[in-house]
């Protein structure tokens, strides 16, 4: 009975809730300072952070593309050229790193670069780069039957089958958001992934019973420490968004179950279940998932609802540093790098403001 009474309020149509005037003004000012910091931090070759991982630069480009601010035009052009220069003979957008486990994280970087280039309007300018990247991503989907079937890992050259929800989420997002690029492949078979298998893999990461019912795991492999992985916030938002990309409707019981888990674990003070680890990725995927699901207010388990846009905006604003950047005191998932954390924060704010 309790499960039946716990519901999620969705928007069927019409405008989303607006931020309060004060928060909106503060968020717009924060965007300006954040992008100014990013422009100043851009390296001469158009990259940010470690140029061996162009996906990190792609996140900055994606945020700028969402903002549609003319002040970012020069930085965007340089970033686009840098990312395109990372194209490999196999179509991927990454930098090989011989001897490194996972090499250049080919799939992860390619998915982010593909999505960012498309968001930046490079469909016509970089048609062959985008077409090659789509073909590369499609080639990384695991086809062999078993627990990995339909999923995606970091690098297709890995000597063993490996997949996780994070890589799979980015892959299905990239392939869904850039599907119109296939219009530029005249006279050839269009490239795509097996969406049925991708959906099955995504759903296999969702817990269906117990205290974590509705939440999503990173993967189903048992860590070396022997403790099984638990559902946590950023992966559940990623799972929610991946389900939507895989054409599950908002009223699907599995989508509603994920939203119920998120209502039980609502927080903007931490990445639920992970503390500060991956906090800015959490903010980014939270904003994009709830926006895509057209959630107006998220219902909380104990009763009541939360205006997630207002709460998220305030949480991001209070963490901005005086120089305009953001950084995580926990460097897990590389968020000790201010360019990465700043890009995530700006991506989230553009969604909250309705600019994306």
N, C-alpha and C positions, 0 to 999 in steps of 0.2 A: 504494500500500500504506500509506503514511504517513497519508493521508487516512482510510483505512478504519479504522486503528488508533486514530485520535484521536476520542474519543467524549465525550459529555456525560452525566453522571449525573443522572437525573431521579427525582422521587418519584412513584410511581404512586398511593400512598394513604398515609394516616397523618400524624402530626404532623411539622411542619418542625423542623429543628434549633433548639435553644434557644441563646440567648446564654449565655456563662459568667455565673455569678452576679454577679461583680464588674462586668462590662460592662453587664448588665441594670440593676443598681442605679444605675450612673453614668448610663445613658441615661435612666432614668426621672427622675432628678434634673435632668438637662439639659433634658428636656422641660418640667419645671415652671418652670425659670428662663427658658427660651425663650419660653414662653407668657406668663409674667409681663411679659417685655420687650415682646412684641407688644401685650398689653393696654394697657400704658403708652404705646405709640407710636401707638395708634389715634387718628385725628383726630375732632373733635366730630361730624362728619357720618357717622361709621361707616367711613370709608375709611382706607386706608394709602397712603403714597407719593403718586404723582401721580394725583389723582382723575379726571384725564381718561382714565385707562386702568384701568377697574374690574377687569380681569383680574388685576391685581396684588393688589387687595384680595381677590379670589376665592381666590387661592392661600392667603392667611392663613386665610380662612374654611374652606377645604377641610381644612387641617391641623388646625384646631380641631375640625371635625366628626369627623375620624378619631380624635382623642384621646379623645373622649367624657368630657371633664373638666368637671364642673359649674361650675368656676371661670371657664370661658370663656363661659358662657351669655349674659351681658349683652353682651359684645363680639360674639358671633355674631349676636344679634338686631339690633344696630346695623348690622353689616356686611350682613346680609341685606336690611335696609331700604334701605341705600345702593345696593346692587347692583340691587335691583328698581326703584329710582328712575331708573336709567339705561336702562330699556326705551324703545326707539324705535318709531315707528309701523310700521316694517317688521318688528318683532319682535325685532330685534337688541338685545343688551345692551352698549352702547358709548356713547361720547360723540363726536359729530361734531366734527372739527377742520378747518374750512374752510381750504383753501389748503395743507394739509399733505399731502405725498405719502403715500398710504395712508390719509388722513383719520384716522379714529379706530380703525384696525385692527379693523374690525367683526367679522370672523370669529374672529380670535384671542381678542379679549375676550369675545365671546359664548360661545365654546366653554368657556372657563375658568369664566365666571360660571354657565352652565347646569350644568356638572358640580358646581361647589361648592354651588350652591343645592340640588341634588338630594341631595348627600351630607349636607347640613345638615338634611335632612328637610322641605324646603319643597314637596314634591310637591303636597300638598293645600292648603297655605296660599297658594302662589303658582302655582296651576295654570295660569292664563292666561299668566303671565310665562314659565313653562317651555315651554308649548305654542308660544308665539310664537317663543321662542328656537330650538326645534327646527325650526320651519318656516324660520326665517332661515338656520340652518346648512345645511339641505337645499338652499336656494335658491342657496347659494354654490358648490356643486359644479360644476366645469367639465364641460359636456356635449359641447362641440365636439370632434370627432376630432382627434387629434394628440398631442404629447408631454404636454400638460396634462390630457388627458381623464381624468375620474374623480378628479382631485386638488382641493385647496383652497388658496387664497391668503389674503392678509391682509384683503382688502376686495373685495366683489363689484362695487363701483362703479369699480374700476380701469379705465382706458381701454384696457388691453391684458391679454391673458390671462397670468396668472402663477400658479404653484403652487410649493409646496415641501413637503418631507416633514414639517417641523415643524408647519405649519398643518394638514396632512392628518392627521397623528398625533393632534393635539388634536381634530380634527373627528370622526374615527371613534371615538375614545375617548368623547367627549361623547355621540354618538348611540347608542353601544352601552350605556353606563352608565345612560342616562336613557330607555331604550326603553319602560319601563313607564309613563311619563307619557302615552303615547298611549292608555292605557285611559281617560283623562279626556277623550277627544275623541269622545263618543258620537254616533252617527248621521252621522259625517263620515269621509271617507277618511283613514286613518292616514298620517302623514307619515314619510318615511324617505329615506335616500340610496340610490343605486345601489351596493350592496355589491360586486357583481362588478367594476364599473369602479373602485371605490375600491381593491379588492384588487389589481387589475392595475396601478394607479398606484403603490401601495406597493411592489410587487415590481419595478417598473421602476427604483426607486431602489437596488436591491441589486446590487452588483457580482457577476458570475458567473465571472470568470476573473482570473488574475494574483495578485499579492501581496495585493490587497484583497478577494479572493473571499469572499463572505459578508457583507462590511461594507456599510453604507448611506451614501449621499450625501445632502446637504441638498437639492440639485436637480441638474438636468442642464444648467443654463445655464452658459456659459463666462464667468467673471468678466472685468471690464474689464482686469485685469492680464494676461489671456490664459492663466494657469495653470489647468488643469482642477481641479475640486474633488476631494478625496480622501475616502474613508470615514473616519469618526472615531467616537469612543466614544459620545457622547450620541445621535448620530443612529442608530447601530446599535442601541442599546437602544430608542430610539423606534421604529425599524423592526421590531424583534422584538415589541414590545408591539402595534404596529399590525397585524402579521400575525396575532397571536392574536385581536385584536378582529375581524379579518376572517375568523375561523373557520378558520384554518390550524391543524392539529394539531401537537402538540409533536414528533411523529415525522416531520413533513413534512421532506423534504430541505432546503428553503429555511430552515426554522426552525433545523434542526440546523447548517446552514452559518453562520447568524448567530451561533449560540452558539460555534461553532468560532473564528470571527473574534474574539469577545469573550474566549475563552480564550487566544488568541495575544496579545491586547493588554490583558490584565487589569491594572488599576491603580486604586488609590484615592488616589494621590498627585496625579493629574492627570486631566483629561478627555482620554482617549487620542487623540493626534493634534492636540489643541488647547491643551495646557498648562493654565494656570489659567483660560482663557477658558470661561465657562459651567460652572464646576466644580460649583456647587450644583444647577443643573438636571440635570447629569450624575448627581449622587448621587440625586436624586429619581427620575429615570427608570430608573436602574440598579436601585434597590430595587423599584420597581413592576413592571418587566419580568421580573426573575428570580423574583420572587414569583409573578407570574401564570403564568409558564412552569413553576412548581413545580420549579425547579432546587434540589436539595439542596446539592450541592457542584459548583462549576464546574470542569471538567477543564481543565488547563493544557497548552499545547502541548508543553512540555518534560517532561511527566510530572507526576504528582501532581494534587492537587485543592485548591481553596481554599474555606474556609468564608466565603463572601462576606458573610454577615450580621455576623459578628464583626469582620471586617476593615473593613467599611464603617462600622459603629458606632464603632469606635475612631478612624477617620479623621475622622468628623464631631465626635466629642467633643473631640478635641485642638484643633479649630479654633474652638470656642466662646469668645467673648470674656468677660471678667469680668462684664460687665453682662447676660449671658445671650443676646446676639445673635450672629449670624454675618455676615460681610461678605467680599466678594472684593476683593482688591487690584487685580484687573483689572475695569474697569467695562464691558467689552464685554458685551453682552446685559443691561445695566443691573444687574449683580450688585454694583456698588459701592453700591447701595441696600441697607442692612441689613434693611429690612422684606422685601424680595424674597428675599435670600439666606437669611434666617432662616426664612421660610415654606417654602422648598425643603428646608432642613435638617430642619425639624420634620416635613414630609411623609415624608421618607426614614426618619426615626427611628420614626415611628408604624408604618410598614410593617415595619421590622426587628424591632420589638417585638411585632409581630403584632396591633396594635390596629386596623389598617385592614382 
